[in-house]
Amino acid sequence: MTDLYEAVRGLDPSRAAVLAVALAIAFGFEVVNGFHDTANAVTTVIYTRTLRATPAVLFSGVCNFLGVLLGGTTIAFSIVHLLPVDLLIDAASKSAVLMVLALLTAGITWNLLTWWFGIPVSSSHTLIGAILGVGLANGVMSGEGLGTGVNWEKAGEVAVALLISPVIGFAAAAALLLVAKRWIPDPKLYAPPPEDPDDRPPWWIRASLMTTCGGVSLAHGSNDGQKGMGLIMLVLIGLLPTGFALDLNTKHGADDARAAAERLKTALQTRGSSAYQPEIDELDAILAKLEGKSSLREVAPDDRIQLRSALFHLDRRLAEFKRLEKPNQAESLDAPRRQLRRATEYVPYWVVVGVALCLGVGTTVGYQRIVTTVAEKIGKSHLTYAQGASAEIVAMATIGLANFVSLPVSTTQVLSSGVAGTMWANKSGVQRATARNIILAWLLTFPCSMLASAWIFVFGRLALG
């Protein structure tokens, strides 16, 4: 945390207080995410008596912790790039910090409200709805309209992933259970666990369920933990721009960025078109700022946010070129673009560990409400061994695939849909009242989180003048 200590030295008390509140809210969101979403992963091992509740949630908490540490950061910036372009360019503004506080406050409020009623909803949907809300409110208040307040292309990609994943969960879990019934015809696997609390499933089923529980928890940690990382980085950039606008901890960060900029310049010059001259001029300006420097820490503090803005502007324009050019021509830009983004798209290790701890600790508290709903109230009978394993195998695979392609998905929706799919395939029946409440909450999550974050942002802007 040396970078944080260096950045806060000399900070005035009011700004330091705002920073403390903002970081507390951001890390608090991950705690709420832990006991709200991860409860889905421990449901099967608790209700099939594979593990008792306490060791189950501790096991899941550790796996969530490891998932965050091992998951990378690409999804973090998939979420961050939903925010308005002007916020990403000028994160060191009061509006930028207010946006992050508004969307996190709205997200925590909606998650706590639905958790209180034991309704499994998606923290991903909540967070993304809140991001869209502040983006639209910012566009309206800035006089730029609704079209510029949100990165709609990125929003479309995320929306497709979030909408398709529960359908995949329902269908794939149902199909897997039907296949298991055909090839593993053991009646004990497809009946609710006996009432005797000492009756445990066979060892191989317990091993399978513990594996899938751990896999879902790891996948959830790697996917959901990154969303919190991205938002914490916006808080740090907004309040401590000279310390976090660029990656100051990489020893040869400036050397790497300069090499990537030179490769991009060469690739654009070989096209022989004057249409690329503004980007070549931008690269020359970036190269001038990096000249003679090995680490980005050597960039003057006053120049860091300007360099970050220039790098972001350039990357957005190069992304447009990639869509317009032929695939084989656009490929020459991909590798140097990725390398150049490392200067700004990074997460300090203490942020990763902090998010991992919050998500892991959150998993171990408050899980009972969601666990009871998923195991007892979705179907008309209790969860069977085969249903639990099928739903978790599908959830683990779906979230893992989403991690691979750097898209955010909802653990809650995938696993809850998977449980519903196995209930349908097993002809156990689905409790309509619970299904209605869950679906209604899913439908309301986007508009409610959008409205809440938008109003918090609007009132905050008015209060700040």
N, C-alpha and C positions, 0 to 999 in steps of 0.2 A: 504493500500500500504506500510505497515511497512516493509514487506519482501523485496520489491524493494528498499526502501530507505537504508536499512541495506546492501543490496548486492552491491549498487553502491558507497557506501562510500569508498574513497580511490582509485577508479577506475581512471586509467590514462586518460587524455583528449581525446586522439585519440580513445581509446576503448569506451569511453562514447559517442563520436560522432557517431561511428558506431552503437552503441546500439540505439541511438535516431533515426537514419535514418532507421534502420531495423524495429523498432516498428512503426514508421510513415508509412512505406510501408505496414506492416502487417495490421494495423488498417485501412489504406487507402483502402486496398483490400475489406474490409467489407463495407466501404462506397459505393464503386463502385458496389459491389454485391447488396446493398440495392436498388439503383435506376435502376440497370440493370435487376435484377431478380424479385423484388417485384412488379414492374409495372404490371406484369401479374395478381396479386391478385386484384388490384384496377380497372382493365379494366371494369369488368362487372358492378360494382356499379356506375361507372362514365357514361358509355355509355347507361345504362338503366335508367339514371336519378334518381337512388335510392339516391345517394348523389352527391353533387357538388364536384369538383375536390379537393379543399383544405381540407374540412373535411374528404374526402375519404382517401387521402394519410396520413393525421394525424392519422386517425383511424388505418390504416394498419401499420403505423410506430410504434404506441403504441403496437399493437399486435405482431409485429416482436420483439420488445424490450422484451415483456413478454415471447415470445417463446424461446428466447435465455436463459433467466433466469431460465425457467422451464424445459429446454430440456435435461439437463444432459451433460455428456461428453463422452459417449461410442463411438459415431460416430467420435469424434475428433481423437481418437486413431486408428480408422479404416483407416482414411486418413493418419495419421502419419506413420502407419506401412507399407504403400506402399513404403516408402523411403528405401534406402539401409541399410542393417543390420549394416554395419560399422558406418554409420552416427548415427543411433539410439544408438549404444553402446558408441561412442565417439563424442557426440554432442558438446563437448567443443573444437572443432578444427576449424581452419580457413576455411577448406573445407565445414564443416557442415553449418557454418553461410553463406558462399558464396552460397551454394545450396539453402538455404531458400530465400535469397535475389534474386537469379536468377529466381526461380519459381514464386515468388510473382510479380516481375517486369514483367515477361512474361505474367502472368495471368491478371494483371491490364491493360497492353497494349492491349491485344486481346479483353478484355471486353469493353474498351473504344472505340476501333476501330469499333466493331460491334454495340455498342450503338449509335455511331455517325450516322451510316447508318440505324438505327432503326430496326436492325435484332435481334430477340430474340434468343440468344444462351445460353448454359448452363455454368454457372460459375463453376459448379461441373466438367463438362468435361474439361474446361479450366484448372482448378487447377490440376486435376489428370493427364492430358496430360503433364503439366509442371513438375509435380513430376516425371513422367516416363522419361521425357527428361533429367533432371539432374541426375537421377539414372543411365541411360544408359551411359551418358557422363562420369560420375564418374567411372563406371566399365571399360570403354575403357581406360581412362587416367591412371587408377590404374593398368592396365595390367591384369585385372581379366576377361575381356570379357563381353559380353552382358548378359550372364545368371545370373551373380551375382549382377548386378547393381540394380535390382528391386526385391521386394518380389512378385514373379509372382503368387503365390497362392492367396494372398490377392488381387492382381490386377485383377485376374479372377473373384473373388467374386464381386468386385466393378463394373467391366465391365458388368457382367450379370444384375446387378440391374439397371445400367444406360441404357442398351440397351432394357430391357424388359419394363421399366416403361412408355416410350412414347407409346408403343403398347397398353399397358393396358389403358392408358389415352384415346387414340383414340377409342378403341373398347367399353370400359365401358361407356364413355360419350355418344357415339352414341346410345348404348343400352338403357341407362337411358332416353334419350330424346324420343326414340320410345315408351318406357313404359309410360312416362308421357303423350304423345299424346293419347295413348289409354285410360288412366284412368282419365286424366284431360283435357277434350275436349273443352278448352276455346281458340278460335282463336286468342285472343289478346296476349296470351302467346307466340305464334309461329310466330308473325309478328314483323318486326323492329319497334322500338319505334316511335311514331308520331313526326313530325317535330316541333310541338309546344313545346318549352322548359319548359312550365309550366305543361305539361301533365306528370304525374308521374304514375308508376305502382301501382296496389292495395297494401294496407298496408302489406298483408301477403307475397306478392312477395318481397317487399322491406325488410321485416324482414328476409326472407330466404336468399336473396342476401347479406345482411349485415352479417348474420351468416356465410355464406360460405366464404365471403371475410375475415372475422376475423379468421376463421378456417384455411384457406390457409396461411394467414400471420403468424399465430402462428406456424403452421407446418413448414413453410419455415424458420422462425427464429430458431426453435429448431434443424432443420437439417443443414442448411447452416452455422449458427453461430458457430457450433461446429468445422467446418473445419478451420475457422480462429483461434479458440482457440488452436487447436493442433499446428498450425504453429507458433503462438506467443510463445507457450511453447518451441518450438525448438530454437527460437531466444534467449529466456531467458536462457535456459540450455547451449546454445552454448557460450554466452558471459558472463554469470554469473553462472558458474557451481556449485560453492559452495553454492549459494543461492537457486537454483531451481532444482538441480539434484534429490533431494528427497523432499518429502512433510514435510517441517519443521514446519508447522502450526498446524498439528494434535497433540493434547496434548499427546496421548498415542500411537503415530505412531510406535515407536520401539517395544513396548509391543505387538501391534497387528501383526506386521511383524514377530516377534519372535514366537508368537503362531502359525501363519500360516506356518512358516518354520518347526516347530516341527511336525505339523500335516502331512505335506508333507513327512518329513523324516520317520515318522511312517508308512505312506501308502506305501512308496517304500520298506521299510524293510520287511513288511509283504508279499511282493511278493517273497521273498526268492531267488532272482536271482542276480548273480554277475554283470549282465548287467547294473544294476542301481547304482553300487558302485560309479562311477564318480559323479553322481548327489547327492548321499548321502554325499560324501566328500565336494561338493560345498555347500550343506546346512550346514554342520558343520562349514565351513569357514564363511558363512553368520551369523550363530548363534554366532560365536566368536566375530564378529564385533558388534553385537547387545547386547552382554552380559552386564548386569548391567545398561542398558539404558532404559529410559521410553519413551523419545521423540527422534525422528530422529535428532533433533537439537543438541543432545549430541554427535552425530557421528562427529569425527574430520573433519574439512573442507577438508583436503587432502584426506580423505578416502571416501568422499561422492560419487564422480564420479566413483570410483572403486566399491563401493557397488551397485550403480545403474547399472553398466555394468554386475556385477555378477548376479543380479536379472533378468536382461533382458536375458542374456545367458541361465540361468536356465529355465525361462519361455518358451523360444523357444524350448528347448530340451523336456520339459514336454509336449508341444503341439505336438511334434512328437510322444511321447509315446501314447497320446490320440488317434491318428489316427491308431496306430498299435495294440492297446489293444482291448479287447472286451468291448462293451459299459458299461456293469455293473461294470467292473473293472476300467475303465477310470473315471467313475463318482466320485470315491473317491478323485481324484486330482482336480476336478473342483472348489469346494468351497475354499479350501486353496490357490489355484492359484489366484483366483479372489481377495482374501483378501491380498495376497502378492503384487499383482500388484498395489494396492492402494498406496504403498509407492512411486511409480514412476509415475503412471498414474493419475495425479491430475491437476486441474486448479485453481489457486488462484481466489478468488471472484472478485478482482479488474479487472482481465482479462475478466471474464464473463461479468461484468457490462460494461467495455469498448467496448467489441464486440457488446453487446446489444445496446449501445448508437450509435455506428457507423452504425450498420445495420438499426436502427430506423431512424436516421437522414438521411442516404442515401436514404431511402424510400421516403422521403418528397421532394427530389430535382431530377430533370432530368428525371422524369418518362414519360414525354409526348411522346417521340419518340417511345418507346416500346408499350405504351398503344395504340397509333394510329395504329401501325402495327397489333396488335392482334385483335383490334375491327373492323377495317375498311378494312384491306388489305389481311387478310387470306381468308375470304369468299367474294362472289360477292355481298352480301347484308350485312347490319349492323347486329350486334349481337342482338338476341332476348332475352327476359326475360328468357325463358326456356333454351335456349342454354347457357346463362351465368351461370345459377344455376346448370345445369347438369355438365358443365365443372369444376366448382369449387367444387362441391360435390365430384366428382371423384378425383380431385387433392388433396383435403383435406384428403380423405380416403387413397389414395395411399402413400402420404408422411407420414401420421400418421403411416401406417403399416411399412414403411421403418424405421421410428424412433424406432418402437417397436423391430425390428430385428437388429437394429444398422447398417443399410446400408445407404450410401449416395445416394440420387436420385436428379434429376434436377426438380425444380419447373417449370422452363421455359419450358422444354420439355414436362412434364406431362400436364401442362395447355394449352400450344399451341397445342399439339396433341389433347387434349380434345376438344378445340374449333373447330379444323379441323374436328374431328369426328362428332360433332353436326351439322356442316355445311353440311357434307355428308348425315347424317340422315335426316336433314330437307330439303334436296334437294335444298339448297341455292347455291350450287356450290362453288368451291374453285378457287381463283385467281392463275393461274399457275405460273405467274412470281414471285409472293411473295412466293409461296410454293417452287419454285425452288431455290430462294435465301436463304430461311431458311434452306432447306435440304442441300444445298451446304455449307452454313456456319457451319451446324452441322458436316458435313463430314470433313471439313477443320480444325475444332477446335482442335481435337487431334493432327494431324501432325504439325500444325502451332505452337501451344503452346509448343509441344515437342521440335521442332527445335529452337524456340526462347529461351527457358530456357536452352537448351543444349549449344547453342552458347554463351549466357551470362556467363554460368558457365565456359566454356572452356577459353574464353578470360580473365575472372577473375582469373582463376588458372594460366594462363600464365603470367598475370600481377603481381601476387603475387610470381611468381617463384616456 
